[in-house]
């Protein structure tokens, strides 16, 4: 397993997963808005699954070679990762999830995304970082555009959510665009 660096921002720290993150994740539970932005239905009530559910989450995320915990105010507030890395193409796919609603709409996603772009381009030497975001995730799209991502296309009717079809927006940023920012 690769040892991750610690990435420090003004308000967040991106670091490797710790066993204690299970308790932080369990304390927050599953919120409808977070689930909806990840493609889940909103009709389910907020739930607080048992510890075993979060242990499974921990074990799964632990396998992410370039997966960071977003630490804010001393606790695990979300995760960010680069995956689907192609050494030949020098490319990766970016994903972020802020699951603690106490940190929504405070610029945390922008700060984390900028740290992850710096890591991807300056540390890993990537040429391209892309992502897929649901069309109704306006907060996420604004964040990505602010960080230099450009829209590339739309996957029409790619997600069935809450009884309706929704599109995914494809976005990317290239190393020269990152360097020019």
C-alpha positions as CSV (number, residue, x, y, z in Angstrom):
1,X,0.0,0.0,0.0
2,X,1.3,3.4,-1.0
3,X,2.1,5.9,1.8
4,X,0.1,9.1,1.1
5,X,1.5,12.5,1.8
6,X,-0.4,14.9,4.0
7,X,-1.9,17.8,2.0
8,X,-2.6,20.9,4.1
9,X,-5.0,23.7,3.1
10,X,-6.2,26.7,5.1
11,X,-9.1,24.9,6.6
12,X,-8.6,21.2,5.7
13,X,-6.1,18.5,5.9
14,X,-6.1,15.7,3.4
15,X,-4.6,12.6,4.9
16,X,-4.6,8.8,4.9
17,X,-7.6,6.9,6.4
18,X,-7.4,6.1,10.1
19,X,-9.4,3.5,12.0
20,X,-10.9,6.4,14.2
21,X,-12.6,7.7,11.0
22,X,-15.1,4.9,11.3
23,X,-16.6,6.6,14.4
24,X,-16.6,10.1,12.7
25,X,-18.4,8.6,9.7
26,X,-20.9,6.7,11.8
27,X,-21.7,9.9,13.9
28,X,-22.6,11.8,10.7
29,X,-24.8,9.0,9.3
30,X,-26.3,9.0,5.8
31,X,-28.0,12.2,4.7
32,X,-30.4,12.6,1.8
33,X,-28.5,15.5,0.1
34,X,-25.2,13.6,0.1
35,X,-26.8,10.4,-1.2
36,X,-28.7,12.4,-3.9
37,X,-25.5,14.1,-5.1
38,X,-24.0,10.6,-5.4
39,X,-26.9,9.3,-7.4
40,X,-29.1,7.9,-4.6
41,X,-32.8,8.4,-4.2
42,X,-34.0,11.2,-1.8
43,X,-37.1,9.4,-0.7
44,X,-35.2,7.4,2.0
45,X,-35.1,9.0,5.5
46,X,-31.8,10.0,7.1
47,X,-30.3,6.9,8.5
48,X,-27.7,5.9,11.0
49,X,-26.6,2.4,9.9
50,X,-24.8,0.2,12.5
51,X,-21.1,0.3,13.0
52,X,-20.6,-2.8,10.8
53,X,-21.8,-0.7,7.8
54,X,-19.1,1.9,8.4
55,X,-16.4,-0.8,9.0
56,X,-17.2,-2.1,5.5
57,X,-16.9,1.5,4.2
58,X,-13.5,1.8,5.9
59,X,-12.3,-1.5,4.5
60,X,-13.4,-0.4,1.0
61,X,-11.9,3.0,1.1
62,X,-8.6,1.7,2.6
63,X,-8.0,0.0,-0.8
64,X,-8.0,3.4,-2.6
65,X,-4.3,3.9,-3.5
66,X,-4.8,7.7,-3.9
67,X,-7.7,8.1,-1.5
68,X,-7.6,10.9,1.1
69,X,-9.7,11.6,4.1
70,X,-10.9,15.3,4.3
71,X,-10.2,16.3,7.9
72,X,-11.9,19.5,9.1
73,X,-12.1,20.8,12.7
74,X,-10.3,17.6,13.8
75,X,-12.7,15.1,12.3
76,X,-13.3,13.2,9.1
77,X,-15.7,15.2,7.0
78,X,-15.4,13.5,3.7
79,X,-13.1,11.8,1.2
80,X,-11.4,12.7,-2.1
81,X,-9.6,10.4,-4.4
82,X,-7.9,10.0,-7.8
83,X,-8.7,6.6,-9.3
84,X,-8.6,4.9,-12.7
85,X,-5.1,6.1,-13.0
86,X,-3.4,5.3,-16.4
87,X,0.3,5.6,-16.3
88,X,0.5,5.3,-20.1
89,X,-2.0,8.2,-20.6
90,X,-1.0,10.1,-17.5
91,X,-4.7,10.4,-16.6
92,X,-7.0,9.9,-13.6
93,X,-10.6,10.3,-12.5
94,X,-11.4,12.6,-9.6
95,X,-14.1,12.0,-7.0
96,X,-15.0,14.0,-3.8
97,X,-17.6,13.4,-1.2
98,X,-18.3,15.8,1.7
99,X,-20.7,13.7,3.8
100,X,-21.0,16.0,6.8
101,X,-23.6,18.7,6.0
102,X,-22.1,21.0,8.6
103,X,-19.4,21.7,6.0
104,X,-21.7,22.3,2.9
105,X,-21.5,25.7,1.0
106,X,-18.4,26.9,2.8
107,X,-15.8,26.5,0.0
108,X,-14.4,23.2,1.3
109,X,-15.0,21.4,-1.9
110,X,-13.0,24.1,-3.8
111,X,-10.1,23.9,-1.3
112,X,-10.0,20.2,-1.4
113,X,-10.2,20.1,-5.2
114,X,-7.3,22.5,-5.6
115,X,-5.2,20.4,-3.2
116,X,-6.0,17.3,-5.2
117,X,-5.2,18.9,-8.5
118,X,-1.9,20.0,-7.1
119,X,-1.2,16.5,-6.0
120,X,-2.3,15.0,-9.3
121,X,-0.4,17.3,-11.6
122,X,2.7,18.2,-9.5
123,X,3.2,15.0,-7.5
124,X,1.9,12.3,-9.7
125,X,2.8,14.1,-13.0
126,X,-0.6,13.6,-14.6
127,X,-1.6,15.2,-17.9
128,X,-5.4,15.0,-17.5
129,X,-7.9,14.7,-14.6
130,X,-11.5,14.1,-15.4
131,X,-14.7,13.6,-13.5
132,X,-18.4,12.9,-13.9
133,X,-21.0,14.9,-12.0
134,X,-24.8,14.7,-12.0
135,X,-26.5,17.6,-13.9
136,X,-28.4,18.7,-10.9
137,X,-25.3,19.0,-8.7
138,X,-25.0,22.8,-9.4
139,X,-22.8,23.3,-6.3
140,X,-20.3,20.7,-7.5
141,X,-20.3,22.0,-11.1
142,X,-19.6,25.5,-9.9
143,X,-16.7,24.2,-7.7
144,X,-15.2,22.3,-10.6
145,X,-15.4,25.2,-13.0
146,X,-13.9,27.5,-10.4
147,X,-10.9,25.1,-10.1
148,X,-10.4,25.0,-13.9
149,X,-12.4,22.0,-15.1
150,X,-14.1,22.4,-18.5
151,X,-17.3,20.7,-19.6
152,X,-16.6,18.1,-22.3
153,X,-20.0,16.5,-22.8
154,X,-23.1,15.0,-21.4
155,X,-24.1,11.4,-20.9
156,X,-27.8,11.7,-21.5
157,X,-30.2,9.8,-19.3
158,X,-27.4,7.9,-17.6
159,X,-28.8,7.7,-14.1
160,X,-32.2,6.6,-12.9
161,X,-32.8,8.6,-9.7
162,X,-36.1,9.3,-7.8
163,X,-38.1,7.8,-10.6
164,X,-36.6,10.0,-13.4
165,X,-33.7,9.9,-15.8
166,X,-30.8,12.4,-15.2
167,X,-27.7,13.2,-17.2
168,X,-24.1,13.2,-16.1
169,X,-21.8,16.1,-17.1
170,X,-18.3,15.1,-18.1
171,X,-15.6,17.5,-17.2
172,X,-11.8,17.6,-17.3
173,X,-8.7,19.7,-16.7
174,X,-5.4,19.3,-18.5
175,X,-1.9,20.0,-17.0
176,X,-1.4,23.2,-19.1
177,X,-4.8,24.6,-18.0
178,X,-3.8,23.8,-14.4
179,X,-0.4,25.5,-14.8
180,X,-2.0,28.6,-16.4
181,X,-4.4,29.1,-13.5
